Each structure stands twice: as C-alpha cells, then as structure tokens.
Amino acid sequence: MHPMSTARQEDTEKLIPHFHTTISMSSSSSSCSPSLMSFPATSVDVFDIGSYPTTLLSINTDAKIAVPPPKPILIGTPTCNSSSLSQGGEFDILLLLHGYLLYNHFYSQLIQQVASHGFIVVAPQLYNIAGPDASDEIKATAAIIDWLPKGLKDVLPQNIRANTDKISISGHSRGGKVAFALSLNKVATSPVKISALIGIDPVDGMDKGKQTPPPVLTYRPRSFELKGTPVLVIGSGLGAVKKNPLFPPCAPKGVNHYDFYDECQNPAWYFLVKGYGHLDMLDDDTKGIRGKSTHCLCKNGESRKPMRSFVGGVIVAFLNGYLRGDLSQLNGIR
C-alpha cells in the first residue's frame, strides 16, 4: 500500500487507509469499540484485550540469572493462567522502544494489549537522560536483540517460550527513529534479520535540515533498503501541531510519520489518526514529573484510550499478517 511517490502530503492522506474519516473517536466513547468501527468480524477483537492472560515483568541488569539483560527491560507476556495455555506455548517477540526522555512503563497498557494477543513484548529502558545523538540507543538495541536468545528464556513464566527466530521491532517517537536506524544498519547491525518494523509516530529531529544524529531520512522516496522487511507507520494528526507558543510541535512536519512512510518500499502500510496526538498511546495515568509533562508538552486528543486501542490493534493485525500469514484483519481495517 504505497501511494505514488510524487504525491503531496495532502493527496497522500486521501490514499491511505481512512481510519480518520470512517471512524469517529471522541470522549463520548469510552473505548475504540469495534462495534462503532463497522469492520469485518475478522478484525474486531484486535482493538480489545485478547484471549491470553498477561503479566508484566521488570528485569534489571543485575538480575540473578545466567545472562542479565544489557539494559533494564519491561516484558509483557502471556502466562499459563489459562486452560488454553495449560501446556505452555511459544510466542513471537516484539521489541518496543520508548520515546525521548520517556519511561518504558508509560507504555504498560499498550504492552499488555499486544501481549494479550499472543506476543512477548520486550520494552527496554534505553536511557534515563540523553542528548541529541541516538547512536548509543541504536547500539543498545542491537545488544538487547543479541541477548534475547541467551537470556529471555530465564525470565519468562513457566512453559512460556519465545520464538527467537521471529523478532520484530517497534519504536515510538525517537524510539521509532532508532528502530528504523538499526533496521537500516546505521551505527550498528542487528544480530538477526528483523521480521517486521513498526514506527509509532516516528520523529527524526526538530525539522528538515535539523535531524538529530544519525540522520535516518534521506528525502528520496522509497530509498529505505530494508530487503523486503514489512513496515507499518502510524502517524498522529496532532503531532505536527504546537501545544502552545512556548513549545515546538512534538512530531514536526519534515521529520515525521509522512516522511518515514514516503521512503519505505513495499510492503509498507501507513495509518494516520487525525484527531489524536503524539503521546496519546501512552498509559492513561503516567506518574511523576515526566509522566505529568506528557499531558503538557504535546497537543493531545480528548483521551488516550481510543488512540492506544487503535495503535495496539493495528500492530496486532500487522504482525498477524506478516508473521502468521493472515492479512484478513489488516485488510479489514483498511
């Protein structure tokens, strides 16, 4: 699903899946209820919590296991507390990289939604304080991927196994930049081939010509050489809008979702959610000073749950399509 590379952004928005024109999400709805979406039955449940019970595991670098992770990680995983999992199960892995100066636990609700559909979500805390250069984060992500087949098995619930042959990577905001950079072999190379790549409102800097190092965007349509890796880009319509005159937009035009998608080759999918902001996929309640600031720095929608439910649902549908060979849910959303 790639529009003509010469299309203007305004034209491209007419060609992408029209989630924003066919579904109205507002504060009067408590969730992204599939009954309001009029999607085919095959895609309905991806927007809700799935059938697997889940748990969140926090693993530090000093964990008492044979090979501790190189960075602290938060894991969302199915558990065996279900009759369908009484004998255990094997699940594909999705890395989720946090946005700039955010904490991985700000994504707990999104992590659990995706995990409940039968995925092991690994969300590292790449740093606490960072400057403009993302090179260390790219190297750290490669190190975490290298750790997965060595140490993940020692921290998962009993009888839950990770399929380390299928590792996908997603990232939000600057984490999206890092995910793309690693997939493009900038600064570091992934120890394994990335099965799928997801950018959640990715950002490559402050503005065109003001990209943070290492720059990812080339401004040449379809220039990303990803060797057939399927790509999903999710954009927020309000990300390019200033919250107030004191702060720049959180996902400025020229370095945001549109530009990332424009450089992707097939297979690539692009969804734009117009009425929601750059941080609207985070938890409803993000605590602490950083957590409170997420409500103040970026232009937001009326509530977070609808955007978060959509982001989680389209990620599940995308992974089901390209890891499990069932594109019906993704086509249903389109």
N, C-alpha and C positions, 0 to 999 in steps of 0.2 A: 504494500500500500504506500507507494511513493508518488507524491504529486510531481508534476513537471518541474524540473529543477529551475526553470526560468520564472516560475510563478512568484508573484509578490506575496508577502505575508498575508495580506487581506484576502487574496484569492485562495491561498493555501488553506485558510481557515474554513473555506467553503467546501474543500475537498476531503478534509479529514473526517473521521467518524464523528457524527454530530451529536455527541453526548450532551453538549451545552444547549442545543436547540431542541432536542426531543424530550429532555427531562428537566423538570423544574425542581430544584432543591432549595428549600427555604426553611426558615426557623419554625414554620408551622409543622414541618415533618420531623419527627424525632430521629429518623434514620433514612438511609438511602434504600427505602423499602422497594424490593423488586416488584411488588405489585403495582407501584407507581410508574415503573420503568417500561412496562409493556414489552419486555424482552422475551424471547423464546424460553421455554421451560428448561432447556439445557444450560442456560446461563444464569438462572435466577439465583441459585444459592451461593454463588461466589461472592456476593456482596454482604453476606451474613457470616456469622461464625459457622465453621464447617462441622463435620461429624466427629472429628478427633478431639478428645480432651487434651489439653496442653498444660505445660508448666514452663516457667521462666527460671533459668539457671544463671547465676552470676559467678563467673570463673575468673580469678585473679592470676597474675603472673607468678605468684608464689604458691599456687595450688599444689597440694600434696599428691601429685600424680607423676608418672614417669617422665612425661614431656609437657611442662606447663606451656600455655599459650604465650606468644611474644608480646601480646597486649591484653589488657582486661577485655573480656567478652561477655556479652549477654546473649543467651541462647534461648530461643523459643522452640520447643519440640513437642511432638505428640508424646503421650505417655501410654502406659499399659493399663490404665484405669478404664478399660472398655472391653466389652465382650469381643468386639471385632479385633482387638489387639492382644488378646489373651496369650497368643503365641508370639507376640512381638511383630516387628515389621521393619522394612528398610525404606528410607526416605531420601529424596534428593535434597541438596543443600543450596540455600540462597544466602549469600553474604549481603548485609545491609550496612552501608557506610553512612555515618551521620553527617549532618550539615555543619557549617562553620561555627565553631565555639558552642556546639550543642552537645548534649549528653546522649549516649545510646539509649538510656532508659526513657527518654522522651518519646520513643517510638514503641513503647511496650504494647499498646493496644493494636497497632498495625502489625507488629511482630506476631502477636497471638492470633490475629485473624488469619494471616497467611499460614502459620503453623497448623492451625486447625483444619486446613485442607490437605494436610499430609506432606508438609515440608519441614525441614530443620533450618531455622533462620538463625544465622550467626551474625551478631552485631558487635563489632569491636569498638572499643573506645580508643580512637587513634591518637588522641592528644587531649590535654586539658587547656593548654594555651598554645597558640600557633601564630606565626607570621603569615605573610602573603604566599610564601613558597610552599607548594604542596608536595614537593619531591619526597620528603620523609614519609608522608602518608601513603604514597604510592609504593614505596619500598616496604612499609609495614604491612600493607595489604597483601603483597606478594608473599611476605613471611607467614602471614596467617593462613593463606591458601596452602603453603608448604606444610604448615603444622596440622592441617585438618586430618589427613590420613594417619598421622602419627599420634595425635593426642585426643581428638574428638571422641573416639570410642570410649575413652576412660571417664568421661564426664556425663555421658548420656544415660537416661533411665535404663533400667534392666530390660533386655530384649529389644531395645530400640537401636537400630543400626543406621549409619549414614552411608549413602551411596556416594563415595568419593570419586566415582567416575563421572558424575554429573554435578558440577559446581557452577552455579550461576552467580552473577554479581550485580548488585543494585546500589545506587547511591543517591542521596538527596542533596541538592544544592551543590556545595563544594565537594561533597561526597560523590555526587554524580560525575563531576569533573575527574575525580580520582579514579572512579570505575572505568570511565572511557579511556583515561590516560594509560592505565595498566593494560586494558584490552588492546590498546594500540602500541604497546611495548615502549612507552615513553618512560624513561628513567629506570624502569625495572620490567622484567618479563614474568608473567605468571608461570608457575611450575607446571600447570596443566592448562589445556585448552579450555577457555571459558565457554560454557554451554549456552548461555544466554546473557544478554546485557540489558540493564534497565536503568534509565535516567529519570529520576523523580524531580522534576523542575530543576534540571542541572544548570549550573552557572559557571562560566569560565573567567570571571573577573568583574571589574567595575563597569566596563564599557568596551566597545570595539576600539582596539588600539591600546586598551588598558587591561589586557589579560594578565592574570597572575601566573607566575611561572610554575611549572612549564606550560606554555600555551597549548591548548588542545585544538581549538578551532582553527581552520585554515582559510575559511571563507571561499572555498571552492566546492561547489555542490557535489555530493556523492564522493567525497575524497577520502572518507574513512575506510581504510583497508582492514576489514575485520574477518576476512577469509570465510565468509558465509555465516558468521555468528548472528543469530536473530537479535534484533534490537527493539526495545519498547521505550518510547519517550512520552512522558506525561508532563503536561505544562499547566500552569495556573494562570488564569486570565488576569488576576490582580497582582501577579508578581512584578509586573513592569510598572505598577502604579505606586507613586510615593504615598506613604502613610501620612506624612506631614512635611512641610518645607525644610525641616531640620535634618531629615534623613533621606538618603538616596533610595530608590526602589531596590527591593531585595533580589529581584531577578531582572536586571535591566535588559532592554532591547539591545540586540547586537552581540550578546553573550549568553543568551538564554535558550530555552527549550526549542524554539523555532530554528535557531542556528544549528544546534546539535542535530536535530532531525534532518535538516537540509543537507547535511554532509554524510548521512547514513546511506548505505547501499541496501538493496533488498536482501533478505526480508526485514522490513522495518515498519513499525506501527507507531502512530502518533495520535494521542488524545489530548485535547485542550478543554479544561474545565473553566469556563469563563468567569463564573461568579465567586471564585474562591482564591485564596491567597497562598503565598509561598510556604507558609508554615501550618496550613490547615489540615495536614495529615498527621500532625503530632497528637499526643495524648490530650484529652480534654483538660486535665489538670497537670501542668508542668510546674513543679515546685522549685523554690529557691529564686535567687535573683535572676539567674539566666532563664529559668522557667517563666517567671513573670514577664521578663523582657520580650519573650516570644509573642506576647499579645500586644506589644507596644511598637516594635520596630518595623513591622511589615503590614501592609494593607491586608486585612483579613476578610473572610466571608462572615456570615452571621453566626455560624457554628462550625465546629471541626468534624463532627461525626459524619456528615454526608460526604465530604471530600475524602476523609480517611477510609470510609467504607468503599468508595469508588476506587481509590488507589489500590487498596488491598484486593478488591475483586478483579480488577483488570490485570493485576500482577498474577493472580492465581490462574485466570483464564489464559494469559500469555504463556505461563510455564506449563500448564496442561497441554497447550497447543504444541509447543516446541520440544518439550521434554517427554511428553506422554503420547504425542501423536493425535490429540483430539482438539481440533480447531473449532469445534462447534460452539463452544462458549464465547470465544473471541469473535467469531463471525456473528454470533447472536448479539453481542454488544454493539458491533458495528451496524 
